[in-house]
Amino acid sequence: MTNVVAGIDVSKEQLDVHVAGESRQFANQRAGYRSLGAWLEARQAGRVVMESAGRYHRAVHQSLHALGVEVVLVNPLRTRRFAEALGLLAKTDTIDATALAAYGMAFLDLPPTPPRSAFLEQLADLLVLRGKHRDARMSLRQTAAEVQDPALREEAQHSVDQLGRQVTAFDGKIRELIASDPDTDRHYRILTSIPGVGPVSAAALCCWMPELRSIGNRQAAALLGVAPFARDSGRQRGARHICGGRQRPRNVLYMAALSAAMHNPDLQRVFQPLKAAGKSHKVAIVAVMRKLIIIANVLLREAQPWAETPPPRTA
């Protein structure tokens, strides 16, 4: 493992890099990656730390990985708090790169993050585009309902219908892409066998939770962001709260949990007692989400479709 770590702050057009007291900027494009690789090699930096920046970090991540440089993607909130702990209260691209390098030097045992496959990148793009079109349809539908002029309302409804057709087209493309990969298609079929988990939820878990089946149940819940964490100090025992995790699959699974709480017998036995005990709707749904991700993890690990479990014995 290398002991020289660089920090890279990624933006759309440039890469701010810091290593061993030196800072420099490179273009966030192919020519810039070649120069960056040579600059890091000259300074014997075999590892870089950077934050996930939507799509802007993808190309440099893949390029550095191909050059044999270890890339560690980190949580932006953690690195910001780390920077504040170092007294770096200002926030600029150069300061962020410096903080990332210091973070990497402080945590040398962080595992490298391999770039996602082209298949998963394409699946992610399709899911994001589908979501954008769905959100636009919902927003426009609400606006159309408030339009007074009949002609304008009809025109708006035409746009709503067109967006609906585009969402349906994305659904077909997502299913076609998943079917092209036998392993993903097998996992998708297992996930959609769970009552309440529809095609979009299953595709989202395949895309944004690929670790399922290879990790423990508690890890799966924490990775999704539905694991409760203690808030205790001295004699005080605070309420447990969820935090962290991956937002995109969590948002999708929230909708799946709403359906599963009504239609999945296993999850009804989680949801209904909590509601009967006076727990809030959100607390009960989060409990369903936690149970749902555990069920998905177990079924994928065992390569078995969902089957209703018998109710517990009362005797």
C-alpha positions as CSV (number, residue, x, y, z in Angstrom):
1,M,0.0,0.0,0.0
2,T,1.3,3.5,-0.9
3,N,2.1,6.0,1.8
4,V,1.8,9.0,-0.5
5,V,-1.8,10.0,-1.0
6,A,-3.2,12.7,-3.3
7,G,-6.5,14.6,-2.8
8,I,-8.5,15.5,-5.9
9,D,-11.4,18.0,-5.8
10,V,-13.5,17.3,-8.9
11,S,-15.6,19.9,-10.7
12,K,-17.1,19.9,-14.2
13,E,-14.2,21.5,-15.9
14,Q,-11.1,21.0,-13.7
15,L,-9.4,18.9,-11.2
16,D,-7.8,20.5,-8.2
17,V,-5.0,18.2,-6.9
18,H,-2.9,18.3,-3.8
19,V,-0.1,15.9,-2.8
20,A,2.8,16.2,-0.4
21,G,2.5,20.0,0.0
22,E,2.0,20.7,-3.7
23,S,-1.2,21.8,-5.4
24,R,-2.0,21.9,-9.1
25,Q,-5.0,22.1,-11.5
26,F,-5.7,19.8,-14.5
27,A,-8.4,19.8,-17.0
28,N,-11.2,17.4,-16.4
29,Q,-10.8,15.8,-19.8
30,R,-8.7,13.0,-21.4
31,A,-5.6,15.2,-22.0
32,G,-5.7,16.4,-18.5
33,Y,-5.9,12.8,-17.2
34,R,-2.6,11.9,-18.9
35,S,-0.8,14.9,-17.4
36,L,-2.3,14.1,-14.0
37,G,-1.1,10.5,-14.2
38,A,2.4,11.5,-15.0
39,W,2.4,14.2,-12.3
40,L,1.2,11.7,-9.7
41,E,3.8,9.1,-10.8
42,A,6.6,11.6,-10.5
43,R,5.6,12.2,-6.9
44,Q,5.1,8.5,-6.2
45,A,1.5,9.0,-5.3
46,G,-0.1,5.6,-5.9
47,R,-3.4,6.5,-4.2
48,V,-5.9,9.3,-4.6
49,V,-8.9,10.3,-2.5
50,M,-11.8,12.1,-4.0
51,E,-15.5,12.6,-3.5
52,S,-18.2,11.3,-5.7
53,A,-19.3,14.2,-7.9
54,G,-22.2,12.9,-9.9
55,R,-21.0,12.1,-13.3
56,Y,-18.0,14.5,-13.3
57,H,-15.7,12.0,-11.5
58,R,-16.4,9.0,-13.6
59,A,-13.9,9.5,-16.4
60,V,-11.0,10.5,-14.2
61,H,-11.8,7.6,-11.9
62,Q,-11.7,5.1,-14.7
63,S,-8.5,6.7,-16.2
64,L,-6.6,6.6,-12.9
65,H,-7.7,3.0,-12.2
66,A,-6.4,2.0,-15.7
67,L,-3.1,3.5,-14.8
68,G,-2.9,1.4,-11.7
69,V,-3.6,4.2,-9.2
70,E,-5.8,3.3,-6.3
71,V,-8.9,5.5,-6.1
72,V,-10.9,5.9,-2.9
73,L,-14.3,7.6,-3.1
74,V,-15.3,9.1,0.2
75,N,-18.4,10.6,1.7
76,P,-18.4,14.5,1.2
77,L,-20.0,15.1,4.7
78,R,-17.3,13.1,6.4
79,T,-14.4,14.9,4.7
80,R,-16.0,18.3,5.3
81,R,-16.2,17.5,9.0
82,F,-12.7,16.2,8.9
83,A,-11.5,19.5,7.3
84,E,-13.3,21.5,10.0
85,A,-11.6,19.3,12.7
86,L,-8.3,20.3,11.2
87,G,-9.3,24.0,11.4
88,L,-9.9,24.4,7.6
89,L,-13.1,26.4,8.0
90,A,-12.9,28.1,4.6
91,K,-14.0,26.2,1.6
92,T,-12.3,26.5,-1.8
93,D,-11.3,23.9,-4.3
94,T,-7.7,24.0,-3.2
95,I,-8.6,23.7,0.4
96,D,-10.9,20.7,-0.3
97,A,-8.1,18.9,-2.2
98,T,-5.8,19.5,0.7
99,A,-8.3,18.2,3.1
100,L,-8.9,15.1,1.0
101,A,-5.2,14.4,0.8
102,A,-5.0,14.7,4.6
103,Y,-8.0,12.4,5.0
104,G,-6.4,9.8,2.9
105,M,-3.1,10.0,4.8
106,A,-5.0,9.7,8.1
107,F,-7.0,6.6,6.9
108,L,-4.5,4.6,4.9
109,D,-6.5,1.4,5.4
110,L,-9.5,2.6,3.4
111,P,-10.3,0.1,0.7
112,P,-9.9,1.4,-2.9
113,T,-13.1,1.9,-4.9
114,P,-13.1,0.2,-8.3
115,P,-15.0,2.1,-11.0
116,R,-18.4,0.8,-11.9
117,S,-18.8,-1.4,-15.0
118,A,-20.1,0.2,-18.2
119,F,-23.3,-1.9,-17.7
120,L,-24.0,-0.4,-14.3
121,E,-23.2,3.1,-15.5
122,Q,-25.7,2.7,-18.3
123,L,-28.3,1.3,-16.0
124,A,-27.8,4.2,-13.6
125,D,-28.2,6.7,-16.5
126,L,-31.4,5.1,-17.6
127,L,-32.8,5.1,-14.0
128,V,-31.9,8.8,-13.5
129,L,-33.4,9.9,-16.8
130,R,-36.5,7.9,-16.1
131,G,-36.8,9.6,-12.7
132,K,-36.3,13.1,-14.2
133,H,-39.1,12.4,-16.7
134,R,-41.4,11.0,-14.1
135,D,-40.8,14.0,-11.8
136,A,-41.5,16.4,-14.7
137,R,-44.7,14.6,-15.6
138,M,-45.9,14.8,-12.0
139,S,-45.1,18.5,-11.8
140,L,-46.7,19.3,-15.1
141,R,-49.8,17.3,-14.3
142,Q,-50.3,19.4,-11.1
143,T,-49.8,22.6,-13.0
144,A,-52.2,21.5,-15.8
145,A,-54.9,20.9,-13.3
146,E,-54.8,24.5,-12.2
147,V,-54.8,26.0,-15.7
148,Q,-58.0,27.9,-16.4
149,D,-57.9,28.2,-20.2
150,P,-59.2,24.9,-21.8
151,A,-56.9,25.1,-24.8
152,L,-53.8,25.6,-22.6
153,R,-54.9,22.8,-20.3
154,E,-55.3,20.5,-23.2
155,E,-51.8,21.4,-24.5
156,A,-50.4,20.8,-21.1
157,Q,-52.1,17.5,-20.9
158,H,-50.6,16.5,-24.2
159,S,-47.2,17.2,-22.8
160,V,-48.1,15.1,-19.7
161,D,-49.1,12.2,-21.9
162,Q,-45.9,12.5,-24.0
163,L,-43.8,12.4,-20.8
164,G,-45.7,9.4,-19.7
165,R,-44.8,7.6,-23.0
166,Q,-41.2,8.5,-22.5
167,V,-41.3,7.0,-19.0
168,T,-42.7,3.9,-20.4
169,A,-40.0,3.8,-23.1
170,F,-37.3,4.1,-20.4
171,D,-39.0,1.2,-18.5
172,G,-38.6,-0.9,-21.6
173,K,-35.0,0.1,-22.1
174,I,-34.2,-0.7,-18.5
175,R,-35.7,-4.1,-18.7
176,E,-34.0,-4.8,-22.0
177,L,-30.6,-3.8,-20.6
178,I,-31.1,-6.0,-17.5
179,A,-32.1,-8.9,-19.6
180,S,-28.8,-8.6,-21.5
181,D,-26.8,-9.5,-18.4
182,P,-27.7,-13.1,-17.1
183,D,-26.5,-12.5,-13.5
184,T,-28.3,-9.1,-13.1
185,D,-31.4,-10.6,-14.8
186,R,-31.4,-13.5,-12.2
187,H,-31.1,-11.1,-9.3
188,Y,-33.8,-8.8,-10.8
189,R,-36.2,-11.8,-11.0
190,I,-35.5,-12.7,-7.4
191,L,-36.1,-9.1,-6.2
192,T,-39.4,-8.7,-8.2
193,S,-40.7,-11.9,-6.7
194,I,-40.9,-10.0,-3.3
195,P,-44.4,-8.6,-3.0
196,G,-44.1,-4.8,-3.0
197,V,-40.9,-4.7,-5.0
198,G,-41.7,-3.6,-8.5
199,P,-39.5,-3.4,-11.6
200,V,-38.1,0.1,-10.8
201,S,-37.2,-0.8,-7.2
202,A,-35.6,-4.1,-8.3
203,A,-33.6,-2.3,-11.0
204,A,-32.5,0.4,-8.5
205,L,-31.2,-2.2,-6.0
206,C,-29.4,-4.0,-8.8
207,C,-27.7,-0.8,-9.8
208,W,-27.1,1.1,-6.6
209,M,-26.8,-1.8,-4.1
210,P,-24.7,-4.4,-6.0
211,E,-23.1,-5.5,-2.7
212,L,-26.3,-7.3,-1.8
213,R,-25.8,-11.1,-1.2
214,S,-22.1,-10.6,-0.4
215,I,-22.5,-8.6,2.8
216,G,-24.3,-9.1,6.2
217,N,-27.8,-8.1,6.9
218,R,-26.7,-5.3,9.3
219,Q,-24.3,-4.0,6.7
220,A,-27.0,-4.0,4.1
221,A,-29.3,-1.9,6.4
222,A,-26.5,0.5,7.2
223,L,-25.5,0.8,3.5
224,L,-29.1,1.7,2.6
225,G,-29.3,4.1,5.6
226,V,-32.1,2.4,7.6
227,A,-30.0,1.1,10.5
228,P,-30.8,2.8,13.8
229,F,-27.8,4.3,15.6
230,A,-27.5,4.9,19.4
231,R,-27.6,8.4,20.9
232,D,-26.5,7.6,24.5
233,S,-24.4,9.7,26.9
234,G,-23.8,8.8,30.5
235,R,-27.2,7.8,32.0
236,Q,-29.1,9.3,29.1
237,R,-30.5,6.9,26.6
238,G,-31.6,8.9,23.5
239,A,-33.9,7.8,20.8
240,R,-32.3,5.8,18.0
241,H,-32.1,7.5,14.6
242,I,-31.1,6.4,11.1
243,C,-28.4,8.4,9.2
244,G,-26.1,8.1,6.2
245,G,-26.6,5.5,3.5
246,R,-27.3,5.8,-0.1
247,Q,-30.1,8.2,-0.9
248,R,-31.2,7.0,-4.4
249,P,-31.9,3.4,-3.5
250,R,-33.4,4.5,-0.2
251,N,-35.8,6.9,-1.9
252,V,-36.9,4.1,-4.3
253,L,-37.2,1.5,-1.5
254,Y,-39.4,3.9,0.5
255,M,-42.0,3.7,-2.1
256,A,-41.7,-0.1,-2.3
257,A,-42.1,-0.2,1.5
258,L,-45.4,1.7,1.3
259,S,-46.7,-1.0,-1.1
260,A,-45.1,-3.9,0.8
261,A,-46.7,-2.8,4.1
262,M,-50.1,-3.3,2.5
263,H,-49.5,-6.3,0.3
264,N,-46.6,-8.4,1.7
265,P,-47.8,-10.7,4.6
266,D,-44.3,-10.8,6.1
267,L,-44.0,-7.1,6.2
268,Q,-47.5,-6.5,7.4
269,R,-46.5,-8.3,10.5
270,V,-43.7,-5.7,10.9
271,F,-45.8,-2.7,10.1
272,Q,-49.1,-3.3,11.8
273,P,-47.8,-4.0,15.4
274,L,-45.7,-0.8,15.3
275,K,-48.7,1.3,14.2
276,A,-50.8,-0.4,16.9
277,A,-48.2,0.5,19.5
278,G,-48.5,4.2,18.6
279,K,-45.3,4.5,16.5
280,S,-45.3,7.2,13.8
281,H,-46.0,6.2,10.2
282,K,-42.5,7.1,9.3
283,V,-40.9,4.9,12.0
284,A,-43.1,2.0,10.9
285,I,-42.2,2.4,7.3
286,V,-38.5,2.6,8.0
287,A,-38.8,-0.6,9.9
288,V,-40.4,-2.1,6.9
289,M,-37.6,-0.8,4.7
290,R,-35.1,-2.4,7.0
291,K,-36.9,-5.7,6.9
292,L,-37.3,-5.5,3.1
293,I,-33.6,-4.9,2.4
294,I,-32.7,-7.8,4.8
295,I,-35.1,-10.1,2.9
296,A,-33.6,-9.0,-0.4
297,N,-30.1,-9.6,0.9
298,V,-31.0,-13.1,2.2
299,L,-32.9,-14.2,-1.0
300,L,-30.1,-13.0,-3.3
301,R,-27.5,-14.8,-1.1
302,E,-29.5,-18.0,-1.2
303,A,-30.4,-17.5,-4.9
304,Q,-34.1,-18.2,-4.0
305,P,-37.3,-16.3,-4.9
306,W,-39.5,-15.0,-2.2
307,A,-42.0,-17.4,-0.5
308,E,-44.5,-16.5,2.2
309,T,-43.3,-17.7,5.6
310,P,-45.8,-19.3,7.9
311,P,-47.1,-17.1,10.8
312,P,-45.4,-17.7,14.1
313,R,-46.9,-20.3,16.5
314,T,-48.9,-18.9,19.4
315,A,-48.7,-22.0,21.5
